[in-house]
Amino acid sequence: MSTPAEAPVVIVGGAMGGLRAAEALRRAGYTGGVKVVGQELHAPYNRPPLSKDVLSTVVTHEAVAFPERAATADVDWVRGVSATDADLEARTVTTDDGEVHPWKALVIATGLRARRLALPELPGRQAIRTLDDAIALRAQLTDVARIVVLGSGFLGCEVAATARKLGCDVTIVSPSDLPIVRPLGRLVAGEIQRRHEAKGVRFRLGRTVEHLDGEDRLTAVALDDGERIEADVLVEAIGSDCNSEWLAGTPLDLTDGIRADAAMRAVSTDGMAHDDVYVVGDIARFPNLMFDDVPRRVEHWNIPTDTGKRAGAVLASWLANDGSFADAVAQPFTPMPSFWSNQFELALQAYGLPSLADEDGIRLLDGELSGDAIVGYYRGDRLVGVVGLGMKAALLPYRATIAG
Ligand SMILES: Cc1cc2nc3c(=O)[nH]c(=O)nc-3n(C[C@H](O)[C@H](O)[C@H](O)COP(=O)(O)OP(=O)(O)OC[C@H]3O[C@@H](n4cnc5c(N)ncnc54)[C@H](O)[C@@H]3O)c2cc1C
């Protein structure tokens, strides 16, 4: 199918992944049209502060916005619209305002949305994914507020710590038996629970919320063991769902996000990689040969940047049509997953994929768990991840070991 030469590259999803892909296209020398179609009205902003420092002050867009760069000043931003459909043959995307956007290449950057409890809507229920979520939550975090956080992953624990620092009464309810146990393992998870409890956070582990009390507003949550906890706010931090429904009519492999190859080209269910369709950020399920060839989604802050750069560079060489494309695709792509988390005085930093470690492959490498420490995560003999509780500088040499 031929596309008018003047059709732009269309990037769907106007957050960090979309922005980084646009910047990378320009950096790689592509000078043609770029249009970004995004649901949010805000210019791209940084999400990590939304559950941390920004949440404890006044939350504003200026506090979290990414700086605008001259190279992308001519990008056409279409904000406040959602893609509802894509046609990979006709090379179009349709949005919920009825517009049809032709493209010569498509970048998918639609990320995730907060998963919600299947319970009736009631003021006091709060997700935390967007700036608007954080603004709404901040307004409810008064020092007399009773907060129940459902979910004990990074997000749940960060919100709990921030709310507690603001003086709120905080209970974490979670189906897990330890907080943040899946990504960090039991050794570190137990220590995180201890530190939260020392600051006055209560845990109800192995439990979930079954029922909400309140007429005009939440007054209490009922747990599945019958316990009733009085609450002004229920923060639902129970994970995320991929924003991939708009691609349902395409042949793309939409299992757990959107499958991509190591060049970040979207892959169909028959295994075919599309030279004109790319996937970046949280929604991309791609192989990282630093570990193995299994495609995985990685929800860390550096991934939209690394995959955006990779997709932009490969796509620019395809658009250049100068014979460089095969080389660009063949370049190795082994981004180092890295994430951090701040909870009370704890500054946690991680490299690699600790969740790949064997069950008995988690070892204290340095320091004391109850203070500053470095914990290693091994698959067989191989270090696949490292987590620092403090000790940021001492962590760096392990990063090189993981990279191999
Ligand atoms: C509160 C919070 C705290 C975090 N803290 C950390 C941290 O401390 N450390 C760390 O490593 N990572 C952290 N992360 C993860 C990190 O922020 C994400 O990995 C990153 O934001 C993902 O960027 P993305 O562009 O891929 O996706 P998203 O940020 O999800 O952006 C996707 C964009 O696409 C839009 N969109 C969705 N569907 C459509 C559609 N159909 N049409 C048009 N637009 C659409 C969405 O509205 C959104 O703007 C945190 C995330 C959150 C939410």
The ligand as an SDF file (V2000), in Angstrom:
LIG
                    3D

 53 58  0  0  0  0  0  0  0  0999 V2000
    3.0320    7.4170   39.9000 C   0  0  0  0  0  0  0  0  0  0  0  0
    4.1630    6.7250   39.1870 C   0  0  0  0  0  0  0  0  0  0  0  0
    5.4120    6.6600   39.7820 C   0  0  0  0  0  0  0  0  0  0  0  0
    6.4740    6.0270   39.1330 C   0  0  0  0  0  0  0  0  0  0  0  0
    7.6840    5.9840   39.7560 N   0  0  0  0  0  0  0  0  0  0  0  0
    8.7110    5.3760   39.1310 C   0  0  0  0  0  0  0  0  0  0  0  0
   10.0010    5.3030   39.7660 C   0  0  0  0  0  0  0  0  0  0  0  0
   10.1920    5.7990   40.8660 O   0  0  0  0  0  0  0  0  0  0  0  0
   11.0130    4.6990   39.1070 N   0  0  0  0  0  0  0  0  0  0  0  0
   10.8390    4.1320   37.8620 C   0  0  0  0  0  0  0  0  0  0  0  0
   11.7800    3.5630   37.3060 O   0  0  0  0  0  0  0  0  0  0  0  0
    9.6380    4.1970   37.2290 N   0  0  0  0  0  0  0  0  0  0  0  0
    8.5700    4.7920   37.8370 C   0  0  0  0  0  0  0  0  0  0  0  0
    7.3500    4.8420   37.2130 N   0  0  0  0  0  0  0  0  0  0  0  0
    7.2110    4.2630   35.8710 C   0  0  0  0  0  0  0  0  0  0  0  0
    7.4920    5.2750   34.7390 C   0  0  0  0  0  0  0  0  0  0  0  0
    6.9940    6.5270   35.0510 O   0  0  0  0  0  0  0  0  0  0  0  0
    6.8780    4.7170   33.4660 C   0  0  0  0  0  0  0  0  0  0  0  0
    7.7070    3.6520   33.0810 O   0  0  0  0  0  0  0  0  0  0  0  0
    6.7550    5.7350   32.3310 C   0  0  0  0  0  0  0  0  0  0  0  0
    5.9780    6.8320   32.7200 O   0  0  0  0  0  0  0  0  0  0  0  0
    6.1060    5.0800   31.1080 C   0  0  0  0  0  0  0  0  0  0  0  0
    6.0350    5.9980   30.0620 O   0  0  0  0  0  0  0  0  0  0  0  0
    5.2520    5.6470   28.7010 P   0  0  0  0  0  0  0  0  0  0  0  0
    5.3470    6.8880   27.8520 O   0  0  0  0  0  0  0  0  0  0  0  0
    5.7140    4.3690   28.1400 O   0  0  0  0  0  0  0  0  0  0  0  0
    3.7320    5.3690   29.1080 O   0  0  0  0  0  0  0  0  0  0  0  0
    2.6660    6.2800   29.8500 P   0  0  0  0  0  0  0  0  0  0  0  0
    3.3430    7.1910   30.8020 O   0  0  0  0  0  0  0  0  0  0  0  0
    1.6230    5.3460   30.3390 O   0  0  0  0  0  0  0  0  0  0  0  0
    2.0540    7.1900   28.6930 O   0  0  0  0  0  0  0  0  0  0  0  0
    1.1440    6.7310   27.7280 C   0  0  0  0  0  0  0  0  0  0  0  0
    0.4070    7.9190   27.1730 C   0  0  0  0  0  0  0  0  0  0  0  0
   -0.4590    7.4640   26.1170 O   0  0  0  0  0  0  0  0  0  0  0  0
   -1.7470    8.0180   26.2900 C   0  0  0  0  0  0  0  0  0  0  0  0
   -2.7320    7.1100   25.6590 N   0  0  0  0  0  0  0  0  0  0  0  0
   -3.1730    5.9250   26.1290 C   0  0  0  0  0  0  0  0  0  0  0  0
   -4.0550    5.3800   25.2580 N   0  0  0  0  0  0  0  0  0  0  0  0
   -4.1580    6.2510   24.2420 C   0  0  0  0  0  0  0  0  0  0  0  0
   -4.9120    6.2380   23.0280 C   0  0  0  0  0  0  0  0  0  0  0  0
   -5.7240    5.2330   22.7030 N   0  0  0  0  0  0  0  0  0  0  0  0
   -4.7780    7.3010   22.1820 N   0  0  0  0  0  0  0  0  0  0  0  0
   -3.9510    8.3460   22.5000 C   0  0  0  0  0  0  0  0  0  0  0  0
   -3.2110    8.3940   23.6250 N   0  0  0  0  0  0  0  0  0  0  0  0
   -3.3130    7.3550   24.4840 C   0  0  0  0  0  0  0  0  0  0  0  0
   -1.9080    8.1250   27.7980 C   0  0  0  0  0  0  0  0  0  0  0  0
   -2.9190    9.0360   28.1350 O   0  0  0  0  0  0  0  0  0  0  0  0
   -0.5110    8.5920   28.1940 C   0  0  0  0  0  0  0  0  0  0  0  0
   -0.3970    9.9740   28.0940 O   0  0  0  0  0  0  0  0  0  0  0  0
    6.2670    5.4560   37.8570 C   0  0  0  0  0  0  0  0  0  0  0  0
    4.9950    5.4990   37.2510 C   0  0  0  0  0  0  0  0  0  0  0  0
    3.9580    6.1230   37.9180 C   0  0  0  0  0  0  0  0  0  0  0  0
    2.5810    6.1630   37.2630 C   0  0  0  0  0  0  0  0  0  0  0  0
  1  2  1  0
  2  3  1  0
  2 52  2  0
  3  4  2  0
  4  5  1  0
  4 50  1  0
  5  6  2  0
  6  7  1  0
  6 13  1  0
  7  8  2  0
  7  9  1  0
  9 10  1  0
 10 11  2  0
 10 12  1  0
 12 13  2  0
 13 14  1  0
 14 15  1  0
 14 50  1  0
 15 16  1  0
 16 17  1  0
 16 18  1  0
 18 19  1  0
 18 20  1  0
 20 21  1  0
 20 22  1  0
 22 23  1  0
 23 24  1  0
 24 25  2  0
 24 26  1  0
 24 27  1  0
 27 28  1  0
 28 29  2  0
 28 30  1  0
 28 31  1  0
 31 32  1  0
 32 33  1  0
 33 34  1  0
 33 48  1  0
 34 35  1  0
 35 36  1  0
 35 46  1  0
 36 37  1  0
 36 45  1  0
 37 38  2  0
 38 39  1  0
 39 40  1  0
 39 45  2  0
 40 41  1  0
 40 42  2  0
 42 43  1  0
 43 44  2  0
 44 45  1  0
 46 47  1  0
 46 48  1  0
 48 49  1  0
 50 51  2  0
 51 52  1  0
 52 53  1  0
M  END
$$$$
